[in-house]
Amino acid sequence: MKQFKKGEIPDLSYQLAVKKPIPVRFIQMREPFEVETLHGSFRGKAGDYLMVGMEGELYPCDKTIFEKTYEVLQPASSSL
C-alpha cells in the first residue's frame, strides 16, 4: 500500500482537470449551527454557509472557502 504524507506532493505524472460547474443551494447562517452530514456531525460558525448537495445532503462551508471557490448565480434559481 502506498502512503502519502501531509504536505509532501509525490513525484508522479499528474494530469490536470477542472471541477464541473455543479450548482448547489446555500444560505449564509447568521448564528452558529450544527448539521448531520454523510461523515458525521459538523459545526458551522456565524457567517458560514449551509449547503445542500446534489443528493440532498447537508454540509457546512466555511465563509472564506465559500467566497474563494463559489460564484453566486444571479438570479437565484428555485429549481435546484
C-alpha positions in Angstrom: 0.0 0.0 0.0 1.4 3.4 -0.9 1.5 6.0 1.8 1.5 9.8 1.3 2.5 12.3 3.9 0.8 15.5 4.7 2.5 18.5 3.0 4.6 16.3 0.6 3.5 16.1 -3.0 4.8 12.8 -4.5 6.7 13.0 -7.8 4.1 11.4 -10.1 2.8 12.0 -13.6 -0.2 14.1 -12.8 -3.0 15.1 -15.2 -5.0 18.3 -15.0 -8.8 18.5 -14.5 -11.3 21.3 -13.8 -14.2 20.7 -11.5 -17.5 20.7 -13.3 -19.8 23.7 -12.6 -22.5 22.0 -10.5 -25.0 24.4 -8.9 -25.8 23.9 -5.3 -28.2 25.6 -2.9 -26.9 27.6 0.0 -27.7 30.0 2.7 -25.4 32.1 4.8 -26.2 31.5 8.5 -26.3 34.4 11.0 -25.7 32.2 14.0 -23.6 29.1 14.9 -25.1 25.9 13.7 -24.6 22.1 13.7 -25.6 19.8 10.9 -25.5 16.0 10.5 -23.6 15.1 7.3 -22.7 11.9 5.5 -19.5 12.0 7.5 -20.9 12.8 11.0 -21.9 16.0 12.8 -20.1 19.2 11.9 -20.5 22.7 13.3 -20.5 26.0 11.4 -19.8 29.5 12.7 -22.0 32.6 12.3 -21.3 33.8 8.7 -20.6 30.3 7.4 -22.8 28.7 4.8 -25.2 25.8 5.0 -25.0 23.9 1.7 -27.4 21.4 0.0 -25.5 18.9 -2.2 -26.5 17.1 -5.4 -28.1 14.2 -3.4 -29.9 16.4 -0.9 -27.1 16.1 1.7 -26.4 19.0 4.0 -23.0 20.3 4.9 -21.4 23.4 6.3 -18.9 25.5 4.3 -16.5 28.0 5.9 -17.2 31.6 4.8 -13.6 32.1 3.5 -13.7 28.8 1.5 -17.1 29.6 0.0 -16.0 33.1 -1.1 -12.8 31.7 -2.7 -14.5 28.7 -4.5 -18.1 29.6 -5.3 -19.6 32.2 -7.7 -23.2 33.1 -6.8 -25.6 32.7 -9.8 -28.0 35.6 -10.5 -30.9 35.5 -10.3 -31.3 32.7 -7.7 -33.0 29.6 -9.2 -35.6 27.8 -7.2 -35.5 24.8 -9.5 -32.3 23.2 -7.9 
